[in-house]
Amino acid sequence: MRELKLLGTVPLPFATPTSIAAVTTHGWTNPNDAGGKSMRSLSFTGPHKDTMVDTCFTSEAQMSDVANQQPISAFAEGGGLQHLVARKGYALVASQWEDKVAFVDLAPLLDYFHSMYFGSEASCTETLSQFVWDGMQPGDQVLPQAPADVWPYTFDVAPESARPTVAAVFDVTAPRAVRVGLDKSQAIYGPTSGVDAWKAYAAGDDGVLHVFTPGRLMASWFEVGKGEQATGEPAPLATGQICQHPTALVMHRGLEGDRSSFLDIVPEKVDDQTQEVRGLNDGVIVVCRGERALQHVVAWKDEVEVYEEIRDGRMNDPVAVWYSDRADVRTVADFEGQKLLSYRFGRVKIEDWKEGGCGPQGAEYGPGEDGMGDHEFAGELAIAGFPFQVSVANVN
C-alpha cells in the first residue's frame, strides 16, 4: 500500500472532536475463520489465467491458482465466506470541550463497498481502476491521492447513500477517552447463552465512566446469520465512578483470568446459564494520570465497578496503556518519566511446538517469584522524548 485517500467528511453535531474509537464486524483473524484458508487464499482479483489482465474472478476458469483464489460470489450474500467482510460498524466520537459523544454509523459505507466488490462482475471491475492508476505511477515511493474517479471513489463521486451518518448523540461531561467493544462472546462461532450486550465506553473528566450499547450498529457475523442481532438504537446502559481525570481507555484482555475478583457483579451462572464475560467487550483498563494508577473495570448489565487498581512507584506519569495480544502483558507510557513500563498479569503457557524451546512444553508460569502473584513488573525502557501513546504487536 503506497497511498491513503481521503474519501470525504461526515458532519458532526459538534465543532471540536477530540477523540475517536471505531469497530466493524468480524473479518479474517486466522485460518479457522475461513475453513483453513490463509489470507493469501482469499484473493478475489488477480491476473486472468489466459490474458494476464487484472480480473475480478467469477469462475475457476479465470484463475491461475484455484487453491489461493476465490470467486466474488464466495463473499457475496449467501456465499461461504460472506462473514469475512464487514457489513456493520460504527465510530464513537467525543468532544471534550462540548460535553458530547456521537455514534457514527459506518454501515452505509460498508454496504456500498460490499456492493461494489461483490455485487457483480461489472461493479467489481470498476474497483480495479485503483490498480491501473497505481501501476502508472513511479516505482517505490509514496503516492499522492488518486483522482476522485479512481477507486475508492470520494463521496463527491460515490452515491450520497454511501456516506456514514450520525446515529445518536449523548451528553457526557468532558469526555477524555472513548473505547468500543470488539468481541462479545467466547461462543461467537456457535450457540451461546448468558451474553451481555455490545458495549461502548466514554470516560468523563468528572470521574464517571459512561457505558452505552450501539444497538443495531454492531453485531457478530454469527448474530447476523442467525437473525439475532440487535435492532434498537444506541442507548445508555450504565454509569460508574472511576478516577478523576482519566486519560485513556483500552479493552481489558484478561477478564476470564481475573474472574474470581468480580464474581459479585458477574455471577458464573444465572438461571443455569453460564455467563460469557469478554475482556474485549465487558471491561476496560482506565489510565488514571492524576492518581498515577491503572484501574481495572468490569461492566455487566447495569453495573460498573472498579475491581482492581494497580499502583507502582516507578509509574510517575501514566498517560496511555496497551496490552499484548498473546499474553496478558500491559505496557504503560510514562510521559514525564520518559519511559515505557511493562507489567505481566495472568499465566503464561509454553507452546514452542518443538523440543529445546524456552521451557517444558505445556508448562505454565504465573506472575511473581512463586508464580502465585496478581501481577509482576516486567521492566522499563527509557525513551528520548515524551511518550504519549503506546501500541504493541503480537509478532515481529
Sequence and secondary structure as in RCSB ss.txt:
>XXXX:A:sequence
MRELKLLGTVPLPFATPTSIAAVTTHGWTNPNDAGGKSMRSLSFTGPHKDTMVDTCFTSEAQMSDVANQQPISAF
AEGGGLQHLVARKGYALVASQWEDKVAFVDLAPLLDYFHSMYFGSEASCTETLSQFVWDGMQPGDQVLPQAPADV
WPYTFDVAPESARPTVAAVFDVTAPRAVRVGLDKSQAIYGPTSGVDAWKAYAAGDDGVLHVFTPGRLMASWFEVG
KGEQATGEPAPLATGQICQHPTALVMHRGLEGDRSSFLDIVPEKVDDQTQEVRGLNDGVIVVCRGERALQHVVAW
KDEVEVYEEIRDGRMNDPVAVWYSDRADVRTVADFEGQKLLSYRFGRVKIEDWKEGGCGPQGAEYGPGEDGMGDH
EFAGELAIAGFPFQVSVANVN
>XXXX:A:secstr
            SSS   EEEEEES   SSGGGGTT  GGGGB EEE TTT  EEE SSGGG S GGGB  GGGT
STT TTGGGS   EEEEEEETTTTEEEEEE HHHHHHHHHHHHS HHHHHHHTHHHHHHHTS SSS      TTS
SS  TTTS GGGS EEEEEEE SSEEEEEE     TTTTS   SB    EEEEETTSEEEEEE GGG   HHHHH
HT S  S  EEEEEEE  SSEEEEEE TTTTTTGGGGTTTS SEETTEE B  TTTSEEEEEETTTTEEEEEEEE
TTEEEEEEEEE TT SSEEEEEE SSSSEEEEEETTTTEEEEEEES EE   SSTTSSSSTT EE SSTTS  SE
EEEEEEE SS        S  
